[in-house]
Structure formats: structure tokens, C-alpha cells
Amino acid sequence: MHGLDGAPEWPTLQAMLPGLAGKRVLDLGCGFGWFCRWAAGQGAAEVLGVDVSENMLARARAETTRATVHYKRADLERFAPPQPAFDLAYSSLAFHYLTDLAGLLARVSAGLLPGGQLVCSVEHPLMTSPRHQGWTQDESGVPTWPVNGYLDEGPRVTDWLAKGVVKQHRSIATYLELLRRAGLVLTDLREWGPSVEQVAANPEWSNERQRPAFLLLAARKS
Ligand SMILES: C[S@@+](CC[C@H](N)C(=O)[O-])C[C@H]1O[C@@H](n2cnc3c(N)ncnc32)[C@H](O)[C@@H]1O
């Protein structure tokens, strides 16, 4: 486990964040609390990490020393941020597990101060769309990521890392519409894949140039 530095998209996501000094920060699907501790280190006044997994939270608590960081076990399908409100809601690679993302975004938006921001990453819709996920090969033997089912939004079952994991496929247009309906105005959108320089340094990532792995979004409460 390499924390934030082990996530190749982190430098890009980090560049989309506002300054955190004195800010109240919410981390939705915080996992081991890597971002919570980083935010506290940036001077955030208060950080609340939320996750449904007690195992994840136990390790997050064990590795957290700052009194400004708190963790709460909750299911994001129902979670509503406590008052007082937050300056930043952050989420890394959790939203694509939720069936009612519209409901969560509405509750999170209500918990943001005016001008508050949401910065999040999800698996890119080109990653979540195929009914049978995994590389194939074209006639020349070039690894190819299948594109199918893109407009058929809904659950996809994958066996990567763990068996039978259910993710929710949404198109890019749907993500943008869900933000809009929650009163969040898009301010940044990036499709992350490794740069040519990163592939040169990590040749095993060369296939990752064929489609973006992550969709990164930033929005501001209107
Ligand atoms: C891929 S991990 C990402 C963890 C962390 N944000 C990171 O980037 O390292 C997804 C996280 O979302 C959490 N999660 C998934 N579904 C959830 C739900 N319904 N409610 C709360 N947390 C959930 C998982 O427990 C897990 O910690």
C-alpha cells in the first residue's frame, strides 16, 4: 500500500483541489483515510471521513493522530452530512458503487456552504460500460478494451480484486446531469490516463493509453 502516492491519478486530482487551510472537509468513501490525513496536513480545520466498511475505518483510525480528523461509519446511499456545513466534499473512486448517486449529491450539496466545492473521481465510464470487462486483442494482437453497453446504464458485476463486485455504470452525460440537478456547477473535468512520460517510466502501463481509466470532476455549489 503506497497511500495517495500509489494512486497514479492523484497528482491530477490534487491539482483540482482548492486550498484547504482552515476549511471543513468531507471525504465520501474515505477507505483507509489517506486523503483525510493529507487534508489535515494541509491545515484543514476539520475533516470527516465516511465509509461503510468498519475494516477500512479501523485502519484509518489506527493510522490517524490528528484530533481534527474524525471518521464515521455510514452507508453513502443514506448518509446526510451533519451541520455545520462543509467547504469541500471530496470522493475518490467510491461514487460508482452507489445506486442512488442523485440522492447523495443532493444531500451533499445541501451540506456545502455557498461556494463550497465537490471534487471527485470515478472509474471512467469507458471502464465501467463493457458487459464483460477485460482486455481482448485485435487482429494484429494489439490489446483492446471493449466498448459496448455504453448507453445501457446500471449495474456491472466484475471479478477484479474481489469476486462479484457490483459497480454502477453511468455515462459522462449522466454524471454531469446529476451534478446539475444537485445545484452543482461543473468547473473542471479531466479524463485521466498516463502521460507518455509516465508510460516511459512505467512501461507496464502502456495499454492504459488506449482509454482513460478515471473521470475526474470538480463542481461548485451555485
Ligand atoms: C476503491 S475504494 C476507495 C477508497 C479511498 N477513497 C481511496 O481513494 O483510497 C472505495 C471505497 O468506497 C467505500 N464504499 C463503497 N460503497 C460504499 C457505500 N455504499 N457507503 C460508504 N462507503 C462505500 C468502500 O468501503 C471503499 O472504502
The ligand as an SDF file (V2000), in Angstrom:
LIG
                    3D

 27 29  0  0  0  0  0  0  0  0999 V2000
  -11.9250    1.9440   -4.2320 C   0  0  0  0  0  0  0  0  0  0  0  0
  -12.1430    2.3430   -2.5260 S   0  0  0  0  0  0  0  0  0  0  0  0
  -11.5030    3.9930   -2.4580 C   0  0  0  0  0  0  0  0  0  0  0  0
  -11.0740    4.3880   -1.0750 C   0  0  0  0  0  0  0  0  0  0  0  0
  -10.4440    5.7670   -0.9430 C   0  0  0  0  0  0  0  0  0  0  0  0
  -11.3810    6.8190   -1.2980 N   0  0  0  0  0  0  0  0  0  0  0  0
   -9.2060    5.8490   -1.8070 C   0  0  0  0  0  0  0  0  0  0  0  0
   -9.2210    6.5180   -2.8520 O   0  0  0  0  0  0  0  0  0  0  0  0
   -8.2070    5.2380   -1.4460 O   0  0  0  0  0  0  0  0  0  0  0  0
  -13.9010    2.5980   -2.4270 C   0  0  0  0  0  0  0  0  0  0  0  0
  -14.3770    2.9110   -1.0260 C   0  0  0  0  0  0  0  0  0  0  0  0
  -15.7600    3.2010   -1.0670 O   0  0  0  0  0  0  0  0  0  0  0  0
  -16.3710    2.5940    0.0370 C   0  0  0  0  0  0  0  0  0  0  0  0
  -17.7880    2.3920   -0.2550 N   0  0  0  0  0  0  0  0  0  0  0  0
  -18.3210    1.6660   -1.2630 C   0  0  0  0  0  0  0  0  0  0  0  0
  -19.6660    1.7020   -1.1980 N   0  0  0  0  0  0  0  0  0  0  0  0
  -19.9940    2.4800   -0.1320 C   0  0  0  0  0  0  0  0  0  0  0  0
  -21.2140    2.8900    0.4560 C   0  0  0  0  0  0  0  0  0  0  0  0
  -22.3980    2.4980   -0.0380 N   0  0  0  0  0  0  0  0  0  0  0  0
  -21.1710    3.6840    1.5380 N   0  0  0  0  0  0  0  0  0  0  0  0
  -19.9700    4.0800    2.0600 C   0  0  0  0  0  0  0  0  0  0  0  0
  -18.7860    3.7280    1.5460 N   0  0  0  0  0  0  0  0  0  0  0  0
  -18.7860    2.9230    0.4710 C   0  0  0  0  0  0  0  0  0  0  0  0
  -15.6210    1.2940    0.2210 C   0  0  0  0  0  0  0  0  0  0  0  0
  -15.7950    0.7390    1.5220 O   0  0  0  0  0  0  0  0  0  0  0  0
  -14.2000    1.7390   -0.0610 C   0  0  0  0  0  0  0  0  0  0  0  0
  -13.5400    2.1730    1.1040 O   0  0  0  0  0  0  0  0  0  0  0  0
  1  2  1  0
  2  3  1  0
  2 10  1  0
  3  4  1  0
  4  5  1  0
  5  6  1  0
  5  7  1  0
  7  8  2  0
  7  9  1  0
 10 11  1  0
 11 12  1  0
 11 26  1  0
 12 13  1  0
 13 14  1  0
 13 24  1  0
 14 15  1  0
 14 23  1  0
 15 16  2  0
 16 17  1  0
 17 18  1  0
 17 23  2  0
 18 19  1  0
 18 20  2  0
 20 21  1  0
 21 22  2  0
 22 23  1  0
 24 25  1  0
 24 26  1  0
 26 27  1  0
M  CHG  2   2   1   9  -1
M  END
$$$$
